[in-house]
Every structure is written in C-alpha cells, then in structure tokens.
Amino acid sequence: MRQILLLTLFLLSTCTVMTAQLSGGPIAEATRRKPNERTTEIKIYPNPVVNNFNITENDEIQTIILFNLVGKEIKRFSYVSGQQYYVGDLPKGMYLTQFVDKGKRVISTQRMNKR
C-alpha cells in the first residue's frame, strides 16, 4: 500500500513539473538556456541545508526564489552579499532555488536539499 502511494505521489509530481515546463511556468523559464548566454557560477552551501544557507557572492543576483518540486513558490529573498538565508521553517525535502537578476531574468536554478 505504501509503495503504491509513493509511486502515485512521484507520478503526480512528475506530471505537474512536466506540465509547468510545457506551459512556460517558472521551472520552464529556469531550465531554458539561451545561446550566447553567460553562465554564472553560483553555489549553495552547505547543501544539504539544515536551517540556513549561503550562496557564493554574485553582483548580478537581486532575488532568490525557492520552489517545491511541483513548481509552487515557497519563499522569496532579496539578495544581500554575505547574508545567510533561513529555511529552518521548511519541511525536509528537495527544493529548486532560482537566482534572478535586476532585469527579472533567471541567472541560474539549482537544487537544494533541506534536512
């Protein structure tokens, strides 16, 4: 019974993410790469995260957005150089972390594991 429930939840979340990608939702925008687009190296640490995470310094970032794997926005932070970001109130699981610049363009999207 538990295996069936887990399989159903997995399939549901996979279908939802695929629908979001096809409809041009935030996950689709995050995973799309444009030709000649400069890639910026941004790292989340520590990963897995317990209560707080840091990111490598980057002057391009304005906003950090956390999504669950279904594509729903969970948290939004304004980027401040050297700041720690609190996620201790989130349940354990995998999240997508999207980094957005001042022009509202997605710079990078990375997975974050919350423990």
N, C-alpha and C positions, 0 to 999 in steps of 0.2 A: 504494500500500500504506500509506504513512504517513498519507494523508488518511483512509483507512478506519479506521485505528487511532485517530486523533484524534477522528473522528466517533463511534466506538464509545465511547471514554472520556467524551466530552461527554454522550452519551445516557445512559450508565450513571450518571454523577454527577447529571444532572438527575433521573433516575428515583429515585435514592436520596434526594435532597433532598426531592422531592415526597412520597415515602413517609414520610420523617421528619415532614414537615408534617402529613400526614393522620393519622399515628399519635400526634400530640401530643408529639413529641420536642422537644429543646432549640431547634431552629430554629423550630418552630411556636410555641412559647411566646414566643420572642423577637420574632416578627413580629406577634403578636396585639396589638391596641390595645383598651383598654377605654374605654368612654365616660366622659367627665369625668376621664380620667387626665391628670395633669400631665405635660407633656413637658419633659424636662430637656435642655438643650443641652450635649452632651459632644462634644469634638473630639479626634481622634487626630492628633498631629503629631510629626515630619514624616510625611507619607504621600505617596509610598511610603517605607517604613521600610527601613533597611539593617541596623543592629544593635540600636538602642534606640529606643523610642518614649515619648512623654509624652502625658498627657491633661490637658485643662483641669481646674482644681480643682473638686471637687464633694464636698460633705459627705455626700451620700446614698450614694455608692458604698462597698461593702465588698469586693467581689470582681470581678476582671476575668478572663474566661474566653475563650480562643481556641479556635475550632473550624475544622477544614478545611471545604471546601465540601461534603463528604459528610456533615457533621454530627458527626464524631468530635471529642471534646475533645482538644486538643493540649497546651495549657498553662493553668495557673491561677495568678493572682497575687492577693495581698492588697493592697488599695489603701492607699497611703501618699501623702499630699499632697506634691506636688513630686518624687516619685520617678520615675526612668527605669526602663523595663521592658525587659529583654534578650530579644531574639528572634533574635540572630545565629546561633543553632544550628538555626534552622528553614530548610527549603528555600524557594527563591523560589516565590512564588505568592500567591494571594488567600486571605485568612482572614476569618472573621467574628469580631468582637470583641464580647463580651456584657458589659454592665455590670449588676451585681446589687447590690441594696441589703441592708440588715441583716435585712429580713424575707424574704429569698430571692426577692424579686420582681425581674424583669428591668426595668431602667430604660430601657435603650437597647441596640440592636445596630447595629454599623457594620462596614463593610468596611474591611479593612486590606490594602494591597498590600505584600508583602515582596520586596525586591530584593536 
